[in-house]
Amino acid sequence: MGCEHNNKTCMELVPIFSNLTFEEMMELSRITVDRKYEKGEMIYTAGDSGEKLFVIHRGKVKITRFSISGKEQVIRILEPGDFMGELSLFSHTPRIDNAEALEDTIVCIIGRDEMRELMTKYPTIALKVLEELSCRLGRAENLIEHLGIHDVETRIIETLFAWKDENGEVILGMSKRDWASYIGMSQETLSRKLSYFQDMNWIRMVGHRKIIILDEESLKALV
């Protein structure tokens, strides 16, 4: 059965299914199974057969790839309502990335054949999947450009501004190691730059996951 929380199936959290009627959502729920993963557990790894679509109901998942030398590159961090494994809907090739639970996580799983039947039956689902793939391609292209033309300070500052709330506070949804990997630098470089920003009283770091921006103008001047 589909996983439920607060009287909502996890599929109701996902934009690609948002236009389904109640009856159609129940049809979807009947072909959905849920599974729990503990923090640090791999949901799938590169080389696994891609036969399922995964939807995150609770928790966070890190999508990564490894270079030939073994260096990890963080591709994206997924939260409730996001989905992964969508390329399996269009190809029978093995997976090329890894999915790791960053915290205790519940995912809902739909088999490839069942999902393809739904996409045929409800074309709006197929269109929304393609729309999401287009958005991800755009984000990937922006990230490639970002890594190619910006120095390390600019990359750090731009992510701080992208993640800050209205109070100028940043609550990191990933470890500093993953953050460094995501923006293409070593954890040592990231830590050194953050310490410099703090010494200049531009930011204040609180614990391991919170950063308060104190001086936006000085940071912007570096970009």
Backbone as JSON, one array per atom type, in Angstrom:
{
  "sequence": "MGCEHNNKTCMELVPIFSNLTFEEMMELSRITVDRKYEKGEMIYTAGDSGEKLFVIHRGKVKITRFSISGKEQVIRILEPGDFMGELSLFSHTPRIDNAEALEDTIVCIIGRDEMRELMTKYPTIALKVLEELSCRLGRAENLIEHLGIHDVETRIIETLFAWKDENGEVILGMSKRDWASYIGMSQETLSRKLSYFQDMNWIRMVGHRKIIILDEESLKALV",
  "N": [[0.84, -1.18, 0.0], [0.35, 2.38, -0.45], [2.46, 4.73, 1.23], [1.46, 6.62, 4.08], [0.85, 9.74, 5.73], [-0.28, 11.91, 8.12], [-2.83, 11.68, 6.97], [-2.28, 11.89, 4.28], [-1.18, 10.5, 1.26], [2.14, 9.75, 0.15], [2.37, 10.29, -2.5], [0.7, 12.42, -2.97], [2.24, 14.52, -2.31], [3.84, 15.07, -4.42], [4.59, 17.03, -7.23], [4.24, 16.01, -9.88], [2.05, 14.39, -9.75], [-0.03, 15.98, -9.08], [-2.34, 16.74, -10.42], [-4.07, 14.64, -10.48], [-7.17, 12.95, -9.98], [-9.11, 12.03, -7.05], [-9.85, 9.32, -7.26], [-8.01, 8.45, -9.17], [-5.68, 8.88, -7.78], [-5.95, 7.0, -5.76], [-5.76, 4.72, -7.29], [-3.11, 4.91, -8.03], [-1.94, 4.68, -5.51], [-2.41, 2.03, -4.91], [-0.51, 0.62, -6.35], [1.81, 1.21, -5.2], [4.55, 0.87, -3.0], [6.03, 1.16, 0.27], [9.13, 1.96, 1.87], [11.48, 1.93, 4.52], [14.5, 3.62, 5.27], [17.53, 3.73, 7.05], [19.56, 6.37, 8.48], [22.39, 7.03, 6.52], [22.16, 4.71, 5.07], [22.26, 3.07, 1.91], [20.14, 3.69, -0.77], [20.08, 3.12, -3.45], [22.73, 2.15, -5.71], [25.31, 3.07, -8.07], [25.25, 1.2, -11.02], [23.28, -0.55, -10.27], [20.25, -2.13, -11.37], [17.9, -0.17, -13.1], [14.86, -0.06, -12.24], [12.81, 1.13, -10.92], [10.83, 3.86, -9.68], [11.44, 6.3, -7.26], [9.95, 8.0, -4.58], [10.3, 10.54, -2.25], [9.09, 10.48, 0.96], [9.44, 11.07, 3.71], [12.29, 12.6, 5.29], [15.7, 13.01, 4.0], [17.65, 12.78, 1.02], [20.74, 12.1, -0.48], [22.13, 12.56, -3.63], [24.7, 11.26, -5.51], [27.77, 11.05, -7.46], [30.7, 9.2, -8.37], [34.07, 9.87, -9.22], [36.59, 8.45, -11.41], [38.85, 8.37, -9.86], [37.77, 8.09, -7.4], [36.69, 10.26, -6.11], [34.03, 11.94, -4.56], [31.15, 13.46, -5.93], [28.62, 15.62, -5.16], [25.42, 15.66, -6.42], [22.76, 16.49, -6.05], [20.49, 17.39, -3.37], [17.74, 15.81, -2.03], [14.38, 16.24, -0.89], [11.29, 15.71, 1.04], [8.65, 14.96, -1.21], [10.17, 15.21, -3.48], [11.48, 13.31, -6.27], [13.26, 10.4, -7.52], [15.3, 8.41, -9.72], [14.01, 8.61, -12.1], [14.98, 8.38, -14.68], [14.93, 5.74, -15.28], [12.48, 5.29, -16.31], [12.61, 5.73, -18.98], [14.72, 4.38, -20.0], [16.63, 1.33, -20.12], [19.07, 1.09, -19.05], [21.7, 0.58, -16.58], [21.8, 2.18, -13.3], [23.48, 5.32, -12.85], [24.23, 6.84, -10.77], [24.32, 7.4, -7.16], [22.24, 6.91, -4.32], [21.8, 8.06, -1.14], [20.55, 7.85, 2.15], [20.28, 10.68, 4.12], [19.27, 11.06, 6.57], [17.02, 9.32, 8.79], [14.74, 7.87, 6.64], [11.79, 7.68, 4.62], [10.68, 6.19, 1.72], [8.56, 6.03, -1.15], [7.76, 3.61, -3.53], [7.51, 2.88, -6.97], [7.09, 0.52, -9.5], [8.81, 0.31, -12.66], [7.37, -0.6, -14.96], [4.7, -0.4, -14.14], [4.56, 2.36, -13.68], [5.02, 3.35, -16.25], [2.73, 2.47, -17.52], [0.85, 4.07, -16.21], [1.66, 6.59, -17.11], [1.01, 6.39, -19.76], [-1.72, 6.12, -19.6], [-2.49, 8.46, -18.26], [-1.64, 11.2, -19.62], [-0.87, 13.71, -18.6], [0.77, 13.19, -16.45], [3.07, 12.19, -17.67], [3.88, 14.48, -19.06], [4.48, 16.18, -16.93], [6.61, 14.82, -15.76], [8.51, 15.08, -17.8], [8.75, 17.84, -17.73], [9.91, 18.23, -15.22], [12.34, 16.92, -15.66], [13.44, 18.62, -17.56], [13.8, 20.92, -16.01], [15.72, 19.98, -14.22], [17.83, 19.51, -15.96], [18.37, 22.11, -16.75], [19.22, 23.18, -14.28], [21.51, 21.66, -13.91], [23.11, 22.49, -16.05], [23.45, 25.17, -15.33], [24.9, 24.82, -12.99], [27.27, 23.68, -13.97], [28.24, 25.81, -15.5], [28.55, 27.65, -13.44], [30.56, 26.47, -11.84], [32.61, 26.63, -13.61], [33.24, 29.33, -14.14], [33.29, 30.88, -11.83], [35.08, 31.95, -8.89], [36.23, 30.41, -5.78], [35.32, 31.85, -3.53], [33.14, 33.28, -4.55], [31.4, 31.19, -5.23], [30.79, 30.13, -2.71], [29.56, 32.33, -1.43], [27.37, 32.84, -3.11], [25.85, 30.52, -2.76], [25.27, 30.78, -0.05], [23.59, 33.06, -0.09], [21.56, 32.06, -1.66], [20.45, 30.14, -0.02], [19.69, 31.41, 2.34], [17.3, 32.56, 4.81], [14.55, 34.89, 5.41], [15.56, 36.23, 7.56], [18.21, 36.29, 7.26], [19.49, 33.99, 7.97], [21.09, 30.86, 7.59], [20.29, 27.55, 7.38], [21.91, 24.69, 7.15], [21.26, 22.07, 4.92], [22.79, 19.94, 4.5], [25.94, 18.28, 5.12], [29.07, 20.03, 5.74], [31.05, 18.87, 4.27], [29.61, 17.71, 2.15], [28.51, 20.01, 1.09], [30.79, 21.35, 0.19], [31.63, 19.54, -1.78], [29.47, 19.76, -3.53], [29.75, 22.35, -4.58], [32.16, 22.19, -5.78], [34.81, 22.14, -4.47], [37.4, 21.59, -1.98], [36.73, 20.36, 1.35], [38.38, 21.52, 3.2], [39.1, 23.96, 2.01], [36.6, 25.24, 1.91], [36.01, 25.43, 4.68], [38.12, 27.06, 5.51], [37.6, 29.46, 4.15], [35.08, 30.14, 5.21], [35.78, 30.55, 7.86], [37.4, 32.76, 7.54], [35.49, 34.64, 6.62], [34.01, 34.79, 8.94], [35.9, 35.82, 10.76], [36.11, 38.34, 9.71], [33.78, 39.38, 10.53], [31.56, 39.12, 8.89], [29.9, 36.97, 8.74], [28.36, 34.69, 11.11], [29.06, 31.66, 12.54], [27.11, 29.09, 13.85], [27.29, 26.36, 15.69], [27.33, 23.32, 13.75], [25.6, 23.47, 11.61], [24.37, 25.93, 11.18], [24.41, 29.22, 9.92], [24.76, 32.64, 10.26], [24.17, 35.48, 8.45], [25.83, 38.46, 8.65], [26.76, 40.77, 7.42], [25.75, 41.64, 4.57], [26.42, 43.37, 2.45], [29.22, 43.57, 2.38], [29.89, 40.96, 1.72], [28.64, 40.74, -0.77], [30.2, 42.47, -2.2], [32.39, 40.98, -2.84], [31.61, 39.31, -4.82]],
  "CA": [[0.0, 0.0, 0.0], [1.11, 3.62, -0.46], [2.69, 5.2, 2.58], [0.59, 7.73, 4.44], [1.27, 10.56, 6.87], [-1.25, 12.99, 8.3], [-3.92, 11.43, 6.03], [-1.86, 12.14, 2.91], [-0.21, 9.56, 0.7], [3.31, 10.5, -0.26], [2.19, 10.72, -3.88], [0.04, 13.71, -2.98], [3.25, 15.55, -2.1], [4.68, 15.19, -5.61], [3.95, 17.84, -8.26], [3.87, 15.32, -11.11], [0.76, 13.73, -9.56], [-0.92, 16.95, -8.44], [-3.6, 16.93, -11.15], [-4.87, 13.42, -10.46], [-8.38, 12.95, -9.17], [-9.01, 11.16, -5.88], [-9.89, 7.93, -7.71], [-6.74, 8.16, -9.84], [-4.66, 8.82, -6.73], [-6.11, 5.71, -5.11], [-5.2, 3.73, -8.22], [-1.66, 5.03, -7.89], [-1.57, 4.19, -4.19], [-2.48, 0.56, -4.89], [0.68, 0.02, -6.97], [2.95, 1.83, -4.52], [4.99, 0.28, -1.74], [6.92, 2.06, 0.98], [10.27, 1.32, 2.54], [12.24, 2.81, 5.41], [15.96, 3.53, 5.22], [18.18, 4.42, 8.16], [20.58, 7.34, 8.12], [23.6, 6.43, 6.0], [21.88, 3.52, 4.26], [22.16, 3.32, 0.48], [18.86, 3.33, -1.39], [20.58, 2.39, -4.62], [24.09, 2.53, -6.06], [25.63, 3.01, -9.49], [25.34, -0.17, -11.51], [22.02, -1.26, -10.0], [19.27, -2.06, -12.46], [16.96, 0.92, -12.86], [13.52, -0.58, -12.51], [11.84, 1.71, -9.99], [10.79, 5.29, -9.39], [11.4, 6.5, -5.82], [9.42, 9.29, -4.13], [10.66, 10.74, -0.85], [7.97, 10.86, 1.81], [10.05, 11.76, 4.85], [13.74, 12.52, 5.32], [16.5, 13.63, 2.96], [18.47, 11.83, 0.28], [21.85, 12.7, -1.22], [22.44, 11.93, -4.91], [26.12, 11.5, -5.78], [28.51, 10.23, -8.4], [32.11, 9.1, -8.02], [35.0, 9.9, -10.34], [37.45, 7.26, -11.52], [39.8, 8.41, -8.74], [37.04, 7.85, -6.17], [36.21, 11.5, -5.51], [32.58, 12.04, -4.58], [30.53, 14.71, -6.36], [27.21, 15.71, -4.79], [24.62, 16.16, -7.54], [21.66, 17.26, -5.47], [19.91, 16.91, -2.12], [16.3, 15.7, -2.24], [13.56, 16.32, 0.31], [9.95, 15.16, 0.82], [7.98, 15.42, -2.41], [11.06, 15.02, -4.63], [11.56, 11.92, -6.73], [14.54, 10.03, -8.13], [15.22, 7.19, -10.52], [13.08, 8.83, -13.2], [15.56, 7.99, -15.97], [14.58, 4.35, -15.52], [11.21, 5.25, -17.05], [12.86, 5.89, -20.4], [15.89, 3.62, -20.42], [16.87, 0.09, -19.38], [20.47, 1.06, -18.64], [21.9, 0.59, -15.12], [21.9, 3.51, -12.69], [24.81, 5.92, -12.95], [24.5, 7.61, -9.56], [24.07, 6.75, -5.88], [21.27, 7.61, -3.46], [22.07, 7.73, 0.27], [19.69, 8.52, 3.12], [21.03, 11.57, 5.0], [18.63, 10.88, 7.86], [16.02, 8.26, 8.66], [13.97, 8.28, 5.47], [10.78, 6.8, 4.05], [10.43, 6.43, 0.3], [7.52, 5.24, -1.79], [8.38, 3.02, -4.72], [6.63, 2.4, -8.04], [7.81, -0.21, -10.53], [8.9, 1.0, -13.96], [6.29, -0.98, -15.88], [3.45, 0.18, -13.63], [4.63, 3.8, -13.9], [4.87, 3.61, -17.69], [1.31, 2.31, -17.84], [0.17, 5.27, -15.73], [2.0, 7.7, -18.0], [0.23, 6.21, -20.99], [-3.14, 6.33, -19.27], [-2.67, 9.86, -17.85], [-0.55, 11.93, -20.28], [-0.41, 14.85, -17.82], [1.87, 12.73, -15.61], [4.25, 12.13, -18.54], [4.3, 15.85, -19.33], [5.09, 16.75, -15.72], [7.91, 14.19, -15.61], [9.4, 15.75, -18.75], [8.97, 19.2, -17.24], [10.87, 18.14, -14.13], [13.64, 16.58, -16.25], [13.94, 19.85, -18.19], [14.27, 21.79, -14.94], [16.97, 19.43, -13.68], [18.87, 19.75, -16.97], [18.72, 23.52, -16.65], [20.02, 23.38, -13.07], [22.82, 21.04, -14.13], [23.87, 23.38, -16.94], [23.82, 26.35, -14.54], [25.96, 24.42, -12.06], [28.51, 23.52, -14.75], [28.72, 27.16, -15.8], [28.92, 28.24, -12.16], [31.84, 25.91, -11.43], [33.64, 26.96, -14.58], [33.61, 30.74, -14.26], [33.34, 31.58, -10.55], [36.1, 31.52, -7.94], [35.66, 29.69, -4.64], [34.58, 32.77, -2.66], [31.86, 33.57, -5.19], [30.54, 30.01, -5.12], [30.31, 30.03, -1.32], [28.66, 33.45, -1.14], [26.13, 32.68, -3.86], [25.02, 29.5, -2.12], [24.75, 31.36, 1.19], [22.46, 33.93, -0.4], [20.47, 31.23, -2.2], [19.88, 29.32, 1.05], [19.32, 32.17, 3.53], [15.9, 32.91, 4.98], [14.3, 36.33, 5.47], [16.31, 36.79, 8.68], [19.63, 36.19, 6.97], [20.04, 32.78, 8.57], [21.21, 29.69, 6.71], [20.3, 26.25, 8.04], [22.45, 23.79, 6.14], [20.57, 20.81, 4.75], [23.81, 18.93, 4.21], [27.18, 18.5, 5.86], [30.0, 20.91, 5.04], [31.75, 18.04, 3.27], [28.75, 17.6, 0.98], [28.4, 21.36, 0.52], [32.03, 21.59, -0.55], [31.58, 18.71, -2.98], [28.43, 20.29, -4.41], [30.21, 23.55, -5.28], [33.42, 21.9, -6.45], [36.03, 22.5, -3.75], [37.67, 20.71, -0.85], [36.14, 20.78, 2.61], [39.35, 22.39, 3.87], [38.98, 25.29, 1.41], [35.34, 25.81, 2.39], [36.14, 25.77, 6.1], [39.05, 28.18, 5.63], [36.91, 30.68, 3.69], [34.04, 30.48, 6.17], [36.46, 31.1, 9.04], [37.81, 34.12, 7.17], [34.28, 35.47, 6.63], [33.62, 35.0, 10.34], [36.89, 36.71, 11.34], [35.82, 39.68, 9.21], [32.45, 39.73, 11.06], [30.56, 39.11, 7.82], [28.98, 35.89, 9.09], [28.62, 34.02, 12.38], [28.71, 30.24, 12.48], [26.52, 28.58, 15.08], [27.3, 24.9, 15.57], [27.78, 22.77, 12.48], [24.61, 23.56, 10.54], [23.71, 27.23, 11.11], [25.25, 30.37, 9.6], [24.01, 33.89, 10.27], [24.82, 36.51, 7.63], [25.84, 39.72, 9.42], [27.11, 41.91, 6.57], [25.49, 41.25, 3.19], [27.08, 44.26, 1.5], [30.64, 43.2, 2.25], [29.93, 39.69, 0.98], [28.29, 41.02, -2.17], [31.33, 43.16, -2.84], [33.37, 39.97, -3.28], [31.05, 38.51, -5.93]],
  "C": [[0.88, 1.24, 0.0], [1.31, 4.1, 0.96], [1.88, 6.45, 2.83], [1.14, 8.45, 5.65], [0.33, 11.73, 6.95], [-2.35, 12.92, 7.24], [-3.57, 11.77, 4.6], [-0.94, 11.02, 2.46], [0.97, 10.39, 0.21], [3.17, 10.98, -1.69], [1.49, 12.07, -3.99], [1.02, 14.85, -2.76], [4.0, 15.88, -3.38], [3.97, 15.97, -6.71], [3.51, 17.07, -9.51], [2.53, 14.59, -10.99], [-0.32, 14.69, -9.07], [-2.27, 17.1, -9.14], [-4.49, 15.69, -11.17], [-6.11, 13.6, -9.59], [-8.18, 12.01, -7.97], [-8.97, 9.69, -6.31], [-8.56, 7.53, -8.38], [-5.61, 8.05, -8.82], [-4.75, 7.49, -5.97], [-5.57, 4.58, -5.98], [-3.68, 3.72, -8.12], [-1.2, 4.43, -6.56], [-1.53, 2.67, -4.14], [-1.25, -0.1, -5.49], [1.96, 0.56, -6.33], [3.27, 1.09, -3.24], [5.93, 1.26, -1.05], [8.02, 1.28, 1.66], [11.0, 2.36, 3.37], [13.73, 2.55, 5.25], [16.53, 4.3, 6.4], [19.23, 5.39, 7.64], [21.87, 6.63, 7.7], [23.39, 5.22, 5.13], [21.74, 3.92, 2.8], [20.81, 2.84, -0.04], [19.12, 2.61, -2.7], [21.99, 2.9, -4.91], [24.29, 2.4, -7.57], [25.84, 1.56, -9.9], [24.1, -0.99, -11.24], [21.09, -1.14, -11.21], [18.23, -0.99, -12.12], [15.55, 0.5, -13.18], [12.44, 0.08, -11.66], [11.96, 3.23, -9.96], [10.63, 5.44, -7.88], [10.88, 7.91, -5.51], [9.72, 9.43, -2.64], [9.43, 11.23, -0.08], [8.45, 11.62, 3.04], [11.56, 11.6, 4.76], [14.41, 13.28, 4.18], [17.39, 12.59, 2.31], [19.52, 12.6, -0.52], [22.1, 11.88, -2.49], [23.87, 12.28, -5.27], [26.6, 10.65, -6.95], [29.97, 10.23, -7.96], [32.96, 9.12, -9.29], [35.82, 8.62, -10.35], [38.42, 7.19, -10.34], [39.12, 8.18, -7.4], [36.53, 9.09, -5.48], [34.7, 11.61, -5.67], [32.13, 13.42, -5.04], [29.05, 14.68, -5.98], [26.45, 16.35, -5.94], [23.47, 17.0, -7.04], [21.22, 16.61, -4.16], [18.39, 16.93, -2.3], [15.57, 15.64, -0.9], [12.17, 15.77, 0.03], [9.24, 15.81, -0.37], [8.83, 15.3, -3.65], [11.07, 13.55, -5.04], [12.9, 11.68, -7.41], [14.36, 8.7, -8.86], [14.35, 7.35, -11.74], [13.64, 8.42, -14.56], [15.24, 6.54, -16.31], [13.28, 4.21, -16.3], [11.44, 5.25, -18.54], [14.01, 5.03, -20.91], [16.04, 2.37, -19.55], [18.33, -0.01, -18.93], [20.59, 1.1, -17.11], [22.0, 2.02, -14.59], [23.34, 4.01, -12.73], [25.15, 6.76, -11.72], [24.12, 6.8, -8.33], [23.09, 7.58, -5.08], [21.47, 7.12, -2.03], [21.14, 8.52, 1.18], [20.55, 9.36, 4.06], [20.49, 11.54, 6.42], [17.64, 9.74, 7.71], [14.97, 8.7, 7.64], [12.94, 7.23, 5.08], [10.58, 7.17, 2.59], [9.29, 5.54, -0.17], [8.03, 4.83, -3.16], [7.31, 2.53, -5.69], [7.5, 1.69, -9.08], [7.77, 0.51, -11.86], [7.72, 0.66, -14.86], [4.96, -0.38, -15.44], [3.41, 1.7, -13.88], [4.44, 4.15, -15.37], [3.41, 3.45, -18.11], [0.51, 3.53, -17.39], [0.42, 6.46, -16.64], [1.25, 7.62, -19.32], [-1.24, 6.53, -20.75], [-3.44, 7.79, -18.94], [-1.51, 10.68, -18.41], [-0.04, 13.13, -19.47], [0.75, 14.45, -16.91], [3.16, 12.7, -16.44], [4.78, 13.53, -18.82], [4.99, 16.47, -18.12], [6.45, 16.11, -15.43], [8.92, 14.85, -16.54], [9.72, 17.17, -18.32], [10.01, 19.21, -16.13], [12.27, 17.8, -14.67], [14.26, 17.8, -16.92], [14.49, 20.8, -17.15], [15.6, 21.29, -14.39], [18.11, 19.63, -14.67], [19.33, 21.2, -16.9], [19.58, 23.79, -15.43], [21.42, 22.8, -13.23], [23.69, 21.92, -15.01], [24.32, 24.63, -16.19], [24.96, 26.02, -13.59], [27.29, 24.27, -12.78], [29.1, 24.89, -15.07], [29.26, 27.83, -14.54], [30.31, 27.77, -11.73], [32.97, 26.36, -12.34], [34.11, 28.4, -14.53], [33.74, 31.47, -12.93], [34.44, 31.04, -9.65], [35.42, 30.94, -6.69], [34.85, 30.62, -3.74], [33.21, 33.07, -3.23], [30.9, 32.4, -5.05], [29.96, 29.89, -3.71], [29.27, 31.11, -1.05], [27.33, 33.27, -1.86], [25.25, 31.6, -3.25], [24.48, 29.99, -0.78], [23.52, 32.22, 0.93], [21.27, 33.13, -0.94], [19.74, 30.48, -1.09], [19.37, 30.12, 2.25], [17.82, 32.43, 3.59], [15.76, 34.42, 5.11], [15.07, 37.01, 6.61], [17.82, 36.73, 8.45], [20.29, 34.98, 7.6], [20.02, 31.63, 7.56], [21.25, 28.44, 7.58], [20.73, 25.23, 6.99], [21.67, 22.47, 6.11], [21.51, 19.67, 4.43], [25.04, 19.23, 5.06], [28.07, 19.46, 5.08], [30.8, 20.13, 3.99], [30.93, 17.93, 2.0], [28.58, 18.95, 0.29], [29.63, 21.66, -0.33], [32.04, 20.8, -1.86], [30.6, 19.29, -4.0], [28.92, 21.5, -5.21], [31.65, 23.41, -5.76], [34.67, 22.4, -5.76], [36.24, 21.51, -2.62], [36.99, 21.25, 0.4], [37.08, 21.73, 3.35], [39.26, 23.82, 3.34], [37.71, 25.98, 1.89], [35.47, 26.28, 3.83], [37.04, 26.99, 6.29], [38.38, 29.5, 5.22], [35.82, 31.1, 4.67], [34.65, 31.09, 7.43], [36.93, 32.52, 8.77], [36.62, 35.07, 7.19], [33.87, 35.79, 8.07], [34.6, 35.96, 11.03], [36.65, 38.16, 10.92], [34.46, 40.19, 9.71], [31.4, 39.88, 9.96], [29.5, 38.04, 8.07], [29.28, 35.45, 10.53], [28.16, 32.58, 12.25], [28.23, 29.77, 13.84], [26.43, 27.06, 14.96], [27.78, 24.48, 14.19], [26.83, 23.05, 11.32], [23.94, 24.93, 10.4], [24.73, 28.33, 10.87], [24.36, 31.61, 9.56], [24.8, 34.92, 9.46], [24.68, 37.85, 8.34], [26.05, 40.94, 8.53], [26.97, 41.51, 5.1], [26.3, 42.09, 2.2], [28.53, 43.9, 1.3], [30.8, 41.89, 1.49], [29.63, 39.92, -0.49], [29.42, 41.69, -2.92], [32.38, 42.2, -3.36], [32.9, 39.21, -4.52], [31.28, 39.21, -7.26]]
}
